[in-house]
Amino acid sequence: MLVFSVVEIISAFLVLFAIIDVTGSVPIFLNLRSQNKSINPGKAAFYSLIILIGFLFVGEWILKLFQLDISAFAVAGAIVLLILSIEMIFGVEIFKNDSTNSDNSSTLFPVVFPLIAGPGSFTTLLSMRAEYHAFNIILAVLLNMLIVYLVLRYLDLVKKLLGESGAYILRKFFGVILMAISVKLLTSNLSELIATVNAGGA
């Protein structure tokens, strides 16, 4: 049964937007181009869409394979999101991605993975399954991929509109939002997880 919810779509969109942080990655994209690396906006958005939606469903199957429920993963995911928000707000580097690709195309690596569809995105998707319906998450992913395409397609224009200070402020702002959402995920799912453990031990 499809449960359409504007609130869920907007909330999931904001979480993914903060994690993907395509505007905050504009300096990285520009640096790749300065190294004569090509980025195909259409392919980057399409590949990321396929990977993210695929992992949304395959990831849950993997959890079942290891006999884990979504609430347990959501708690672990919330901790990861909290760490990522700290990285965004305080400017500390926790996840370092080293590119050794000698090809002239940077579409798949490092743009699609790990900048767009990376560990943070995967954790976020599975964590949100404990809060939102899959249909609304998919719509949120689609909206984010549209923004990814537009940013990559009009990279020079985005650079002029945001500027260095604009991208910096946006990154900090969404870092705070991400931290608040991670705390909500942690508290709401932790009580459910404890109840499940107690019920299993009874």
C-alpha positions as YAML, in Angstrom:
chain: A
units: angstrom
residues:
- id: 1
  name: MET
  ca: [0.00, 0.00, 0.00]
- id: 2
  name: LEU
  ca: [1.37, 3.37, -1.06]
- id: 3
  name: VAL
  ca: [1.18, 6.02, 1.65]
- id: 4
  name: PHE
  ca: [1.85, 9.45, 0.17]
- id: 5
  name: SER
  ca: [2.97, 12.00, 2.75]
- id: 6
  name: VAL
  ca: [4.26, 15.46, 1.90]
- id: 7
  name: VAL
  ca: [5.74, 15.80, 5.39]
- id: 8
  name: GLU
  ca: [7.68, 12.54, 5.05]
- id: 9
  name: ILE
  ca: [8.90, 13.47, 1.56]
- id: 10
  name: ILE
  ca: [10.14, 16.88, 2.69]
- id: 11
  name: SER
  ca: [11.77, 15.46, 5.82]
- id: 12
  name: ALA
  ca: [13.48, 12.62, 3.91]
- id: 13
  name: PHE
  ca: [14.51, 15.08, 1.20]
- id: 14
  name: LEU
  ca: [16.19, 17.38, 3.72]
- id: 15
  name: VAL
  ca: [18.03, 14.51, 5.40]
- id: 16
  name: LEU
  ca: [19.36, 13.19, 2.08]
- id: 17
  name: PHE
  ca: [20.18, 16.69, 0.89]
- id: 18
  name: ALA
  ca: [22.25, 17.27, 4.00]
- id: 19
  name: ILE
  ca: [24.05, 13.93, 3.64]
- id: 20
  name: ILE
  ca: [24.70, 14.13, -0.10]
- id: 21
  name: ASP
  ca: [25.67, 17.81, 0.32]
- id: 22
  name: VAL
  ca: [26.02, 18.38, -3.41]
- id: 23
  name: THR
  ca: [26.32, 22.16, -2.95]
- id: 24
  name: GLY
  ca: [29.06, 21.69, -0.37]
- id: 25
  name: SER
  ca: [30.88, 19.46, -2.86]
- id: 26
  name: VAL
  ca: [30.95, 22.19, -5.54]
- id: 27
  name: PRO
  ca: [34.60, 23.06, -4.73]
- id: 28
  name: ILE
  ca: [35.48, 19.35, -5.16]
- id: 29
  name: PHE
  ca: [33.72, 19.21, -8.53]
- id: 30
  name: LEU
  ca: [35.49, 22.36, -9.68]
- id: 31
  name: ASN
  ca: [38.83, 20.97, -8.55]
- id: 32
  name: LEU
  ca: [38.22, 17.79, -10.58]
- id: 33
  name: ARG
  ca: [37.50, 19.87, -13.66]
- id: 34
  name: SER
  ca: [40.67, 21.89, -13.11]
- id: 35
  name: GLN
  ca: [42.52, 18.55, -13.30]
- id: 36
  name: ASN
  ca: [40.94, 17.93, -16.73]
- id: 37
  name: LYS
  ca: [38.52, 15.37, -15.30]
- id: 38
  name: SER
  ca: [35.14, 15.17, -17.02]
- id: 39
  name: ILE
  ca: [31.82, 14.82, -15.19]
- id: 40
  name: ASN
  ca: [28.66, 13.73, -17.01]
- id: 41
  name: PRO
  ca: [25.70, 15.24, -15.08]
- id: 42
  name: GLY
  ca: [23.07, 12.90, -16.56]
- id: 43
  name: LYS
  ca: [25.05, 9.72, -15.93]
- id: 44
  name: ALA
  ca: [26.08, 10.83, -12.45]
- id: 45
  name: ALA
  ca: [22.47, 11.45, -11.41]
- id: 46
  name: PHE
  ca: [21.16, 8.28, -13.09]
- id: 47
  name: TYR
  ca: [23.83, 5.95, -11.67]
- id: 48
  name: SER
  ca: [23.39, 7.45, -8.20]
- id: 49
  name: LEU
  ca: [19.61, 7.01, -8.43]
- id: 50
  name: ILE
  ca: [19.91, 3.33, -9.36]
- id: 51
  name: ILE
  ca: [22.47, 2.63, -6.63]
- id: 52
  name: LEU
  ca: [20.54, 4.42, -3.88]
- id: 53
  name: ILE
  ca: [17.12, 2.96, -4.69]
- id: 54
  name: GLY
  ca: [18.66, -0.48, -5.15]
- id: 55
  name: PHE
  ca: [20.38, -0.32, -1.79]
- id: 56
  name: LEU
  ca: [17.16, 0.90, -0.18]
- id: 57
  name: PHE
  ca: [15.66, -2.54, -0.78]
- id: 58
  name: VAL
  ca: [18.72, -4.79, -0.94]
- id: 59
  name: GLY
  ca: [20.01, -3.26, 2.28]
- id: 60
  name: GLU
  ca: [16.92, -4.41, 4.16]
- id: 61
  name: TRP
  ca: [17.40, -7.92, 2.75]
- id: 62
  name: ILE
  ca: [20.98, -7.87, 4.01]
- id: 63
  name: LEU
  ca: [19.72, -6.95, 7.47]
- id: 64
  name: LYS
  ca: [17.34, -9.91, 7.42]
- id: 65
  name: LEU
  ca: [20.21, -12.14, 6.30]
- id: 66
  name: PHE
  ca: [22.10, -11.17, 9.45]
- id: 67
  name: GLN
  ca: [18.91, -11.34, 11.54]
- id: 68
  name: LEU
  ca: [18.88, -7.63, 12.35]
- id: 69
  name: ASP
  ca: [15.80, -5.42, 12.46]
- id: 70
  name: ILE
  ca: [15.52, -1.90, 11.07]
- id: 71
  name: SER
  ca: [15.29, -0.28, 14.50]
- id: 72
  name: ALA
  ca: [18.69, -1.72, 15.47]
- id: 73
  name: PHE
  ca: [20.23, -0.45, 12.24]
- id: 74
  name: ALA
  ca: [18.50, 2.90, 12.70]
- id: 75
  name: VAL
  ca: [20.20, 3.36, 16.09]
- id: 76
  name: ALA
  ca: [23.59, 2.52, 14.58]
- id: 77
  name: GLY
  ca: [22.82, 4.71, 11.57]
- id: 78
  name: ALA
  ca: [21.77, 7.61, 13.80]
- id: 79
  name: ILE
  ca: [25.17, 7.49, 15.50]
- id: 80
  name: VAL
  ca: [26.89, 7.59, 12.11]
- id: 81
  name: LEU
  ca: [24.70, 10.52, 11.03]
- id: 82
  name: LEU
  ca: [25.55, 12.31, 14.27]
- id: 83
  name: ILE
  ca: [29.26, 11.91, 13.52]
- id: 84
  name: LEU
  ca: [28.72, 13.16, 9.95]
- id: 85
  name: SER
  ca: [26.86, 16.22, 11.26]
- id: 86
  name: ILE
  ca: [29.78, 16.96, 13.59]
- id: 87
  name: GLU
  ca: [32.08, 16.72, 10.58]
- id: 88
  name: MET
  ca: [29.93, 19.20, 8.65]
- id: 89
  name: ILE
  ca: [29.50, 21.67, 11.51]
- id: 90
  name: PHE
  ca: [33.01, 21.72, 12.96]
- id: 91
  name: GLY
  ca: [34.93, 21.08, 9.74]
- id: 92
  name: VAL
  ca: [36.75, 17.99, 11.00]
- id: 93
  name: GLU
  ca: [37.61, 15.27, 8.49]
- id: 94
  name: ILE
  ca: [36.49, 11.79, 9.54]
- id: 95
  name: PHE
  ca: [35.87, 10.09, 6.21]
- id: 96
  name: LYS
  ca: [38.74, 10.67, 3.80]
- id: 97
  name: ASN
  ca: [38.34, 9.66, 0.17]
- id: 98
  name: ASP
  ca: [41.53, 9.24, -1.85]
- id: 99
  name: SER
  ca: [41.14, 9.18, -5.62]
- id: 100
  name: THR
  ca: [43.68, 7.11, -7.58]
- id: 101
  name: ASN
  ca: [41.65, 7.06, -10.78]
- id: 102
  name: SER
  ca: [43.83, 7.85, -13.82]
- id: 103
  name: ASP
  ca: [40.89, 7.97, -16.24]
- id: 104
  name: ASN
  ca: [39.75, 11.36, -17.55]
- id: 105
  name: SER
  ca: [36.20, 10.68, -16.38]
- id: 106
  name: SER
  ca: [35.31, 11.26, -12.74]
- id: 107
  name: THR
  ca: [31.61, 10.47, -13.16]
- id: 108
  name: LEU
  ca: [31.64, 7.09, -11.38]
- id: 109
  name: PHE
  ca: [34.54, 7.70, -9.03]
- id: 110
  name: PRO
  ca: [34.64, 9.83, -6.98]
- id: 111
  name: VAL
  ca: [31.45, 11.74, -7.97]
- id: 112
  name: VAL
  ca: [28.85, 8.94, -7.89]
- id: 113
  name: PHE
  ca: [30.76, 6.95, -5.28]
- id: 114
  name: PRO
  ca: [31.53, 8.00, -2.63]
- id: 115
  name: LEU
  ca: [30.49, 11.68, -2.89]
- id: 116
  name: ILE
  ca: [26.82, 11.12, -3.80]
- id: 117
  name: ALA
  ca: [26.05, 7.45, -3.20]
- id: 118
  name: GLY
  ca: [28.41, 6.71, -0.35]
- id: 119
  name: PRO
  ca: [28.38, 5.15, 3.13]
- id: 120
  name: GLY
  ca: [26.53, 8.10, 4.61]
- id: 121
  name: SER
  ca: [23.76, 7.88, 2.01]
- id: 122
  name: PHE
  ca: [23.41, 4.11, 2.46]
- id: 123
  name: THR
  ca: [23.17, 4.40, 6.23]
- id: 124
  name: THR
  ca: [20.67, 7.23, 5.94]
- id: 125
  name: LEU
  ca: [18.37, 5.30, 3.58]
- id: 126
  name: LEU
  ca: [18.16, 2.25, 5.80]
- id: 127
  name: SER
  ca: [17.80, 4.36, 8.93]
- id: 128
  name: MET
  ca: [14.86, 6.24, 7.40]
- id: 129
  name: ARG
  ca: [13.08, 2.96, 6.67]
- id: 130
  name: ALA
  ca: [12.32, 2.85, 10.37]
- id: 131
  name: GLU
  ca: [10.52, 6.21, 10.15]
- id: 132
  name: TYR
  ca: [9.19, 6.71, 6.61]
- id: 133
  name: HIS
  ca: [7.41, 4.70, 3.92]
- id: 134
  name: ALA
  ca: [9.61, 3.48, 1.06]
- id: 135
  name: PHE
  ca: [7.49, 5.28, -1.55]
- id: 136
  name: ASN
  ca: [8.11, 8.66, 0.08]
- id: 137
  name: ILE
  ca: [11.84, 7.92, 0.43]
- id: 138
  name: ILE
  ca: [12.05, 7.09, -3.30]
- id: 139
  name: LEU
  ca: [10.40, 10.41, -4.19]
- id: 140
  name: ALA
  ca: [12.87, 12.19, -1.90]
- id: 141
  name: VAL
  ca: [15.76, 10.42, -3.66]
- id: 142
  name: LEU
  ca: [14.36, 11.44, -7.06]
- id: 143
  name: LEU
  ca: [14.15, 15.09, -5.99]
- id: 144
  name: ASN
  ca: [17.71, 14.99, -4.70]
- id: 145
  name: MET
  ca: [18.99, 13.45, -7.91]
- id: 146
  name: LEU
  ca: [17.27, 16.24, -9.85]
- id: 147
  name: ILE
  ca: [19.21, 18.77, -7.76]
- id: 148
  name: VAL
  ca: [22.42, 16.77, -8.27]
- id: 149
  name: TYR
  ca: [21.89, 16.91, -12.03]
- id: 150
  name: LEU
  ca: [21.15, 20.65, -12.01]
- id: 151
  name: VAL
  ca: [24.17, 21.47, -9.84]
- id: 152
  name: LEU
  ca: [26.54, 19.41, -12.03]
- id: 153
  name: ARG
  ca: [24.93, 20.71, -15.23]
- id: 154
  name: TYR
  ca: [25.22, 24.36, -14.19]
- id: 155
  name: LEU
  ca: [28.33, 24.12, -12.04]
- id: 156
  name: ASP
  ca: [29.76, 27.51, -13.00]
- id: 157
  name: LEU
  ca: [26.43, 29.25, -12.35]
- id: 158
  name: VAL
  ca: [26.10, 27.57, -8.95]
- id: 159
  name: LYS
  ca: [29.58, 28.72, -8.06]
- id: 160
  name: LYS
  ca: [28.68, 32.31, -8.91]
- id: 161
  name: LEU
  ca: [25.34, 32.19, -7.06]
- id: 162
  name: LEU
  ca: [26.60, 30.60, -3.86]
- id: 163
  name: GLY
  ca: [30.14, 31.83, -3.70]
- id: 164
  name: GLU
  ca: [32.59, 30.31, -1.24]
- id: 165
  name: SER
  ca: [30.84, 31.83, 1.78]
- id: 166
  name: GLY
  ca: [27.40, 30.69, 0.56]
- id: 167
  name: ALA
  ca: [28.46, 27.07, 0.19]
- id: 168
  name: TYR
  ca: [30.13, 27.25, 3.61]
- id: 169
  name: ILE
  ca: [27.03, 28.62, 5.34]
- id: 170
  name: LEU
  ca: [24.74, 26.10, 3.62]
- id: 171
  name: ARG
  ca: [26.95, 23.23, 4.73]
- id: 172
  name: LYS
  ca: [26.90, 24.40, 8.37]
- id: 173
  name: PHE
  ca: [23.14, 24.98, 8.28]
- id: 174
  name: PHE
  ca: [22.33, 21.51, 7.03]
- id: 175
  name: GLY
  ca: [24.86, 20.08, 9.44]
- id: 176
  name: VAL
  ca: [22.78, 21.40, 12.34]
- id: 177
  name: ILE
  ca: [19.58, 20.02, 10.75]
- id: 178
  name: LEU
  ca: [21.25, 16.66, 10.28]
- id: 179
  name: MET
  ca: [22.35, 16.60, 13.91]
- id: 180
  name: ALA
  ca: [18.80, 17.29, 15.12]
- id: 181
  name: ILE
  ca: [17.39, 14.55, 12.88]
- id: 182
  name: SER
  ca: [20.03, 12.06, 14.02]
- id: 183
  name: VAL
  ca: [19.13, 12.74, 17.66]
- id: 184
  name: LYS
  ca: [15.44, 12.17, 16.83]
- id: 185
  name: LEU
  ca: [16.25, 8.90, 15.05]
- id: 186
  name: LEU
  ca: [18.39, 7.77, 17.98]
- id: 187
  name: THR
  ca: [15.87, 8.51, 20.72]
- id: 188
  name: SER
  ca: [12.80, 7.19, 18.89]
- id: 189
  name: ASN
  ca: [14.39, 3.92, 17.84]
- id: 190
  name: LEU
  ca: [16.46, 3.29, 20.95]
- id: 191
  name: SER
  ca: [13.35, 2.86, 23.12]
- id: 192
  name: GLU
  ca: [11.84, 0.49, 20.56]
- id: 193
  name: LEU
  ca: [15.06, -1.51, 20.39]
- id: 194
  name: ILE
  ca: [15.26, -1.81, 24.18]
- id: 195
  name: ALA
  ca: [11.65, -2.96, 24.30]
- id: 196
  name: THR
  ca: [12.36, -5.60, 21.65]
- id: 197
  name: VAL
  ca: [15.42, -6.87, 23.52]
- id: 198
  name: ASN
  ca: [13.49, -7.03, 26.80]
- id: 199
  name: ALA
  ca: [10.63, -8.88, 25.13]
- id: 200
  name: GLY
  ca: [13.06, -11.38, 23.62]
- id: 201
  name: GLY
  ca: [14.77, -11.99, 26.94]
- id: 202
  name: ALA
  ca: [11.51, -12.46, 28.84]
...
